[in-house]
């Protein structure tokens, strides 16, 4: 073997090893530690389940990034704003977004986006759980039949509303103090609370909620989501709404 051939062969072996190393490298973006949120009056709610608890319908990487990065970022933004704005520091997130007119105009959009994101996600983690899914039960099942045409019709309409949200947003079911339900979609991180309505449940249709697993198949994500809805928790929220005690 000539000297040139030996060098070429060693170079090819080295390149092959490097390629294998790159292919085997861990996905650092999914494992990196989330930045610490500034301390303040707002905090991430504790989830009742681990990040991998909703698999295969929602994957652990998505749950980790969604909770520790996206939701944490909304909390951090609110806490930063609260340092120089007493009206934010003294109010709950539900109170803030229910009356955005009380928020100084210079930070109103910030509070709308990040306060809405904090409220929406706090609800979102609560109404999901492992070993959930199936058909609704109790008073919620009766209300869905009465107001939304039954569970099958409701699921179809809910999924269609989720698909109609252009870009990023949410699809919600609202409930009033009489227990009446209604379905609507909202853009961005807007919440029905901003319109003086209570939220029974909702699904996040921002791409960060589903893209790692479903890519652009939002319809598949919406269908799979029913497998993680905790109807027991939804019934608890329904009872709280009728009692006028549902905060978020």
PELINFEN-V883109 format. One record per residue. N is the residue number from 1. RES is the residue in three letters. BURIAL is 1 if it has 16 or more other C-alpha atoms within 10 Angstrom, else 0. D_LAST is the distance of its C-alpha to the last C-alpha in whole Angstrom. Layout:
N/RES/BURIAL/D_LAST, N/RES/BURIAL/D_LAST
//
This chain:
1/UNK/0/75, 2/UNK/0/75, 3/UNK/0/73, 4/UNK/0/71, 5/UNK/0/70, 6/UNK/0/69, 7/UNK/0/67, 8/UNK/0/65, 9/UNK/0/65, 10/UNK/0/63, 11/UNK/0/61, 12/UNK/0/60, 13/UNK/0/59, 14/UNK/0/57, 15/UNK/0/55, 16/UNK/0/54, 17/UNK/0/53, 18/UNK/0/51, 19/UNK/0/49, 20/UNK/0/49, 21/UNK/0/47, 22/UNK/0/45, 23/UNK/0/44, 24/UNK/0/43, 25/UNK/0/41, 26/UNK/0/37, 27/UNK/0/35, 28/UNK/0/34, 29/UNK/0/31, 30/UNK/0/29, 31/UNK/0/30, 32/UNK/0/30, 33/UNK/0/28, 34/UNK/0/25, 35/UNK/0/25, 36/UNK/0/24, 37/UNK/1/21, 38/UNK/1/22, 39/UNK/0/21, 40/UNK/0/19, 41/UNK/1/16, 42/UNK/1/14, 43/UNK/1/14, 44/UNK/1/14, 45/UNK/0/12, 46/UNK/0/15, 47/UNK/0/15, 48/UNK/0/17, 49/UNK/0/20, 50/UNK/0/22, 51/UNK/1/22, 52/UNK/1/25, 53/UNK/1/23, 54/UNK/1/22, 55/UNK/0/26, 56/UNK/0/27, 57/UNK/1/25, 58/UNK/1/23, 59/UNK/1/25, 60/UNK/1/25, 61/UNK/0/26, 62/UNK/1/23, 63/UNK/1/20, 64/UNK/1/22, 65/UNK/1/22, 66/UNK/1/19, 67/UNK/1/17, 68/UNK/1/20, 69/UNK/1/21, 70/UNK/1/18, 71/UNK/1/15, 72/UNK/1/17, 73/UNK/1/19, 74/UNK/1/15, 75/UNK/1/15, 76/UNK/1/19, 77/UNK/1/19, 78/UNK/1/16, 79/UNK/1/18, 80/UNK/0/22, 81/UNK/1/21, 82/UNK/1/20, 83/UNK/0/23, 84/UNK/0/25, 85/UNK/0/22, 86/UNK/0/21, 87/UNK/0/19, 88/UNK/1/17, 89/UNK/1/18, 90/UNK/0/17, 91/UNK/0/13, 92/UNK/1/10, 93/UNK/1/8, 94/UNK/1/6, 95/UNK/1/9, 96/UNK/1/11, 97/UNK/1/10, 98/UNK/1/10, 99/UNK/0/14, 100/UNK/1/15, 101/UNK/0/19, 102/UNK/0/19, 103/UNK/1/18, 104/UNK/0/22, 105/UNK/0/23, 106/UNK/0/25, 107/UNK/0/21, 108/UNK/1/19, 109/UNK/0/19, 110/UNK/1/19, 111/UNK/1/15, 112/UNK/1/14, 113/UNK/1/15, 114/UNK/1/14, 115/UNK/1/11, 116/UNK/1/10, 117/UNK/1/11, 118/UNK/1/10, 119/UNK/1/6, 120/UNK/1/8, 121/UNK/1/10, 122/UNK/1/8, 123/UNK/1/6, 124/UNK/1/10, 125/UNK/1/12, 126/UNK/1/10, 127/UNK/1/12, 128/UNK/1/15, 129/UNK/1/18, 130/UNK/1/22, 131/UNK/0/24, 132/UNK/1/21, 133/UNK/1/22, 134/UNK/0/24, 135/UNK/0/24, 136/UNK/1/21, 137/UNK/0/22, 138/UNK/0/21, 139/UNK/0/20, 140/UNK/1/18, 141/UNK/0/21, 142/UNK/0/22, 143/UNK/1/20, 144/UNK/1/20, 145/UNK/0/24, 146/UNK/0/24, 147/UNK/0/22, 148/UNK/1/22, 149/UNK/0/25, 150/UNK/0/25, 151/UNK/1/24, 152/UNK/0/26, 153/UNK/0/26, 154/UNK/1/22, 155/UNK/1/23, 156/UNK/0/25, 157/UNK/1/23, 158/UNK/1/20, 159/UNK/1/22, 160/UNK/0/24, 161/UNK/1/21, 162/UNK/1/20, 163/UNK/1/24, 164/UNK/0/24, 165/UNK/1/21, 166/UNK/0/24, 167/UNK/0/24, 168/UNK/0/20, 169/UNK/1/17, 170/UNK/1/15, 171/UNK/1/15, 172/UNK/1/12, 173/UNK/1/13, 174/UNK/1/11, 175/UNK/1/12, 176/UNK/1/13, 177/UNK/1/14, 178/UNK/0/17, 179/UNK/1/16, 180/UNK/1/17, 181/UNK/1/16, 182/UNK/0/16, 183/UNK/1/17, 184/UNK/1/16, 185/UNK/1/17, 186/UNK/1/16, 187/UNK/0/18, 188/UNK/1/17, 189/UNK/1/13, 190/UNK/1/13, 191/UNK/1/9, 192/UNK/1/10, 193/UNK/1/8, 194/UNK/1/11, 195/UNK/0/13, 196/UNK/0/11, 197/UNK/0/10, 198/UNK/1/7, 199/UNK/1/7, 200/UNK/1/9, 201/UNK/1/10, 202/UNK/1/11, 203/UNK/1/14, 204/UNK/1/15, 205/UNK/1/18, 206/UNK/1/19, 207/UNK/1/23, 208/UNK/0/22, 209/UNK/1/20, 210/UNK/1/23, 211/UNK/0/26, 212/UNK/0/28, 213/UNK/1/28, 214/UNK/1/28, 215/UNK/0/29, 216/UNK/0/29, 217/UNK/0/29, 218/UNK/1/25, 219/UNK/0/26, 220/UNK/0/27, 221/UNK/1/24, 222/UNK/1/22, 223/UNK/0/24, 224/UNK/0/24, 225/UNK/1/20, 226/UNK/1/21, 227/UNK/1/23, 228/UNK/1/20, 229/UNK/1/17, 230/UNK/1/16, 231/UNK/1/17, 232/UNK/1/17, 233/UNK/1/13, 234/UNK/1/12, 235/UNK/1/15, 236/UNK/0/13, 237/UNK/1/9, 238/UNK/1/12, 239/UNK/1/13, 240/UNK/1/11, 241/UNK/1/10, 242/UNK/1/14, 243/UNK/0/14, 244/UNK/0/11, 245/UNK/0/9, 246/UNK/1/6, 247/UNK/1/4, 248/UNK/1/0
//
